[in-house]
Amino acid sequence: MTPPCRVFPASQLPAEIQVNDGKRRKGGRIDLSACELLSMVQYDCQVSEPHLNDSPVKCWPVQRWFRRCQDRKETFLVETTMWEGKASLSDSGAGESALGDRRGGA
């Protein structure tokens, strides 16, 4: 089972990425806005009438944004969807962001 993800306001994201596993990142302060911006489209799909076998499925695109940053040791990805403040955000995010750290790039 994966460990729980800390939840915090999106406005705190630039400060949150300065720490990794409770320790300050090596290589100085990371400017989140200077990190490479990446995007991904996922789809939120709903079955119109689940009790019918041939019920239509409706899908809506959900745009997600990420930043690829580099500290002295490694690259890491951070989801920045709420922080970016893009107009295409899904209603599924309620103004909160979770820090996602994936080592070794994408």
Backbone as JSON, one array per atom type, in Angstrom:
{
  "sequence": "MTPPCRVFPASQLPAEIQVNDGKRRKGGRIDLSACELLSMVQYDCQVSEPHLNDSPVKCWPVQRWFRRCQDRKETFLVETTMWEGKASLSDSGAGESALGDRRGGA",
  "N": [[0.84, -1.17, 0.0], [0.56, 2.2, -0.83], [2.14, 5.03, 0.74], [0.29, 7.58, 2.53], [-0.63, 10.63, 0.87], [0.44, 13.91, 1.44], [-1.75, 16.65, 1.9], [-2.29, 19.93, 0.82], [-2.78, 23.53, 0.47], [-2.81, 24.78, -2.89], [-1.37, 27.1, -3.24], [0.82, 26.82, -1.58], [2.56, 25.15, -2.88], [5.09, 25.93, -4.21], [6.77, 26.23, -1.95], [6.58, 23.72, -0.76], [7.91, 21.96, -2.53], [10.54, 22.35, -1.97], [11.44, 20.59, -0.16], [12.27, 17.17, 0.35], [11.31, 14.04, 1.32], [11.32, 14.95, 4.0], [13.71, 16.32, 4.17], [15.72, 19.11, 3.25], [16.03, 19.98, -0.16], [18.94, 19.41, -2.16], [21.2, 21.71, -3.71], [20.24, 24.29, -3.78], [17.56, 26.78, -3.84], [14.57, 25.92, -5.56], [13.02, 27.17, -8.37], [9.84, 26.97, -9.12], [8.31, 27.94, -11.27], [10.18, 28.09, -13.27], [10.69, 25.54, -14.04], [10.35, 22.85, -16.43], [7.31, 22.8, -18.23], [4.75, 20.44, -18.47], [2.04, 18.58, -19.95], [-0.98, 16.61, -19.68], [-3.74, 14.84, -20.92], [-6.54, 13.45, -19.5], [-9.47, 11.4, -19.23], [-12.72, 11.8, -17.94], [-15.22, 9.65, -17.48], [-18.65, 8.74, -17.75], [-21.26, 6.41, -17.37], [-24.3, 6.66, -18.87], [-26.81, 5.37, -18.26], [-26.46, 3.05, -16.15], [-27.8, 0.62, -15.64], [-28.59, -0.38, -18.07], [-27.48, -2.46, -20.72], [-26.51, -1.46, -23.19], [-26.04, 1.21, -22.76], [-25.19, 4.61, -23.42], [-21.87, 5.99, -23.16], [-20.47, 8.81, -21.75], [-17.83, 11.08, -22.1], [-15.51, 13.39, -20.73], [-12.85, 15.66, -21.29], [-10.04, 16.04, -19.13], [-7.72, 18.23, -18.27], [-4.43, 18.01, -17.15], [-1.63, 19.35, -15.42], [1.92, 19.45, -15.13], [5.18, 19.92, -13.66], [8.54, 19.5, -14.53], [11.28, 19.29, -12.63], [14.65, 20.0, -11.49], [16.92, 19.03, -9.06], [20.06, 19.06, -7.32], [20.7, 16.34, -7.29], [18.77, 14.8, -8.8], [16.03, 14.5, -11.23], [12.61, 15.48, -10.84], [9.04, 15.09, -10.84], [6.23, 17.19, -10.48], [2.85, 17.53, -9.81], [1.03, 20.23, -10.98], [-1.48, 21.21, -11.48], [-3.62, 22.64, -10.12], [-2.13, 24.78, -9.17], [-1.22, 26.05, -11.48], [-3.49, 27.36, -12.37], [-5.09, 27.22, -14.65], [-7.64, 27.83, -17.12], [-8.9, 25.59, -18.06], [-9.33, 23.74, -16.07], [-10.54, 20.88, -14.32], [-13.59, 20.33, -12.48], [-13.14, 18.56, -10.52], [-10.97, 18.98, -8.81], [-10.69, 20.48, -5.74], [-9.42, 22.94, -5.14], [-7.22, 22.14, -3.76], [-3.95, 20.69, -3.58], [-1.81, 17.95, -4.19], [1.42, 16.84, -3.47], [3.31, 15.26, -5.82], [5.91, 13.16, -6.24], [8.11, 11.9, -8.46], [10.78, 10.04, -9.14], [13.64, 10.26, -11.3], [12.73, 11.28, -13.71], [10.42, 11.45, -16.56]],
  "CA": [[0.0, 0.0, 0.0], [1.35, 3.42, -0.89], [1.95, 5.91, 1.9], [-0.65, 8.66, 2.25], [-0.1, 11.86, 0.28], [0.11, 15.12, 2.19], [-2.62, 17.56, 1.18], [-2.04, 21.32, 1.22], [-3.29, 24.47, -0.53], [-1.97, 24.91, -4.08], [-0.49, 28.27, -3.07], [2.02, 26.4, -0.84], [3.34, 24.22, -3.68], [6.51, 26.31, -4.38], [7.52, 25.97, -0.71], [6.57, 22.27, -0.5], [8.88, 21.22, -3.35], [11.9, 22.6, -1.47], [11.74, 19.5, 0.78], [12.06, 15.82, -0.15], [11.41, 13.09, 2.44], [11.6, 15.66, 5.24], [15.02, 16.98, 4.12], [15.83, 20.18, 2.26], [16.65, 19.53, -1.41], [20.3, 19.91, -2.4], [21.4, 22.49, -4.93], [19.63, 25.62, -3.7], [16.11, 26.95, -3.99], [14.02, 25.56, -6.87], [11.98, 28.08, -8.87], [8.86, 26.11, -9.76], [7.87, 28.51, -12.55], [11.26, 27.91, -14.26], [10.76, 24.12, -14.41], [9.67, 22.52, -17.69], [5.88, 22.57, -18.1], [4.24, 19.3, -19.22], [0.6, 18.4, -19.76], [-1.55, 15.31, -19.98], [-5.19, 14.85, -20.93], [-7.21, 12.23, -19.09], [-10.9, 11.52, -19.49], [-13.67, 11.43, -16.89], [-16.32, 9.04, -18.24], [-19.83, 8.33, -17.0], [-22.25, 5.61, -18.09], [-25.55, 7.4, -18.71], [-27.79, 4.54, -17.55], [-25.69, 1.83, -15.87], [-28.61, -0.59, -15.6], [-28.79, -0.85, -19.44], [-26.25, -3.0, -21.31], [-26.02, -0.65, -24.31], [-26.13, 2.62, -22.37], [-24.07, 5.41, -23.92], [-20.85, 6.46, -22.23], [-20.09, 10.19, -22.06], [-16.52, 11.37, -21.55], [-15.08, 14.79, -20.75], [-11.4, 15.76, -21.08], [-9.54, 16.68, -17.91], [-6.33, 18.65, -18.51], [-3.57, 18.02, -15.95], [-0.35, 20.02, -15.67], [3.04, 18.99, -14.32], [6.47, 20.57, -13.87], [9.72, 18.65, -14.35], [12.3, 20.12, -12.0], [15.94, 19.34, -11.26], [17.76, 19.49, -7.95], [21.44, 18.66, -7.6], [20.79, 14.89, -7.44], [17.84, 14.11, -9.69], [14.85, 15.22, -11.71], [11.38, 15.03, -10.21], [7.81, 15.66, -11.4], [5.27, 17.71, -9.52], [1.59, 17.94, -10.44], [0.8, 21.65, -10.71], [-2.75, 21.56, -12.11], [-4.31, 23.72, -9.39], [-1.19, 25.91, -9.05], [-1.15, 26.75, -12.77], [-4.66, 28.22, -12.48], [-5.56, 27.21, -16.04], [-9.1, 27.9, -17.29], [-9.43, 24.29, -18.45], [-9.3, 22.82, -14.94], [-11.73, 20.09, -14.02], [-14.22, 20.64, -11.21], [-12.82, 17.52, -9.55], [-10.01, 19.48, -7.83], [-11.37, 21.47, -4.92], [-8.51, 23.96, -4.66], [-6.13, 21.54, -3.01], [-2.96, 20.03, -4.42], [-0.98, 16.97, -3.51], [2.75, 16.8, -4.04], [3.65, 13.96, -6.38], [7.34, 13.16, -6.51], [8.51, 10.7, -9.19], [12.21, 10.18, -9.41], [14.22, 9.75, -12.53], [12.13, 11.86, -14.91], [9.18, 10.83, -17.02]],
  "C": [[0.9, 1.24, 0.0], [1.12, 4.28, 0.35], [0.98, 7.04, 1.55], [0.07, 9.9, 1.71], [-0.51, 13.04, 1.16], [-0.75, 16.03, 1.31], [-2.39, 18.96, 1.73], [-2.59, 22.24, 0.15], [-2.3, 24.6, -1.69], [-0.99, 26.07, -3.95], [0.8, 27.92, -2.33], [2.94, 25.49, -1.64], [4.8, 24.65, -3.87], [7.36, 26.06, -3.12], [7.63, 24.47, -0.44], [7.61, 21.52, -1.32], [10.32, 21.45, -2.89], [12.37, 21.47, -0.55], [11.42, 18.17, 0.11], [12.31, 14.84, 0.99], [11.84, 13.76, 3.73], [12.93, 16.39, 5.25], [15.02, 18.03, 3.02], [16.54, 19.65, 1.01], [18.03, 20.16, -1.57], [20.34, 20.75, -3.67], [20.74, 23.86, -4.91], [18.14, 25.62, -3.96], [15.67, 26.65, -5.43], [12.9, 26.54, -7.21], [11.0, 27.25, -9.68], [8.44, 26.64, -11.13], [8.93, 28.37, -13.64], [11.39, 26.46, -14.71], [9.96, 23.89, -15.69], [8.21, 22.18, -17.45], [5.45, 21.42, -19.03], [2.74, 19.19, -18.99], [0.19, 17.01, -20.16], [-3.07, 15.48, -19.98], [-5.68, 13.47, -20.51], [-8.7, 12.45, -19.34], [-11.71, 11.02, -18.3], [-14.91, 10.93, -17.63], [-17.43, 8.58, -17.3], [-20.73, 7.5, -17.9], [-23.6, 6.26, -17.8], [-26.6, 6.63, -17.91], [-27.17, 3.18, -17.27], [-26.51, 0.53, -15.88], [-28.91, -1.15, -17.0], [-27.47, -1.3, -20.05], [-25.67, -2.1, -22.4], [-26.12, 0.85, -24.03], [-24.94, 3.4, -22.92], [-23.13, 5.84, -22.79], [-20.45, 7.86, -22.68], [-18.77, 10.48, -21.36], [-16.18, 12.85, -21.71], [-13.58, 14.84, -20.52], [-11.08, 16.5, -19.79], [-8.06, 16.98, -18.16], [-5.58, 18.67, -17.19], [-2.23, 18.6, -16.34], [0.69, 19.54, -14.66], [4.25, 19.87, -14.6], [7.57, 19.55, -13.62], [10.84, 19.55, -13.84], [13.56, 19.29, -11.76], [16.55, 19.92, -9.99], [19.17, 18.97, -8.24], [21.55, 17.16, -7.9], [19.97, 14.31, -8.58], [16.77, 15.03, -10.25], [13.64, 14.66, -10.96], [10.21, 15.75, -10.85], [6.89, 16.07, -10.27], [3.99, 18.04, -10.27], [1.28, 19.37, -10.0], [-0.55, 22.12, -11.23], [-3.44, 22.72, -11.4], [-3.42, 24.96, -9.3], [-1.13, 26.71, -10.34], [-2.33, 27.69, -12.96], [-5.21, 28.3, -13.9], [-7.08, 27.21, -16.09], [-9.7, 26.55, -17.58], [-9.45, 23.28, -17.31], [-10.62, 22.09, -14.77], [-12.3, 20.51, -12.68], [-13.83, 19.63, -10.13], [-11.79, 17.97, -8.52], [-10.63, 20.61, -7.05], [-10.4, 22.49, -4.34], [-7.36, 23.43, -3.85], [-5.18, 20.87, -3.98], [-2.21, 19.02, -3.58], [0.36, 16.91, -4.22], [3.03, 15.39, -4.53], [5.1, 13.98, -6.81], [7.71, 11.85, -7.2], [9.94, 10.88, -9.63], [12.6, 9.65, -10.76], [13.57, 10.28, -13.8], [10.9, 11.09, -15.35], [9.44, 9.66, -17.93]]
}
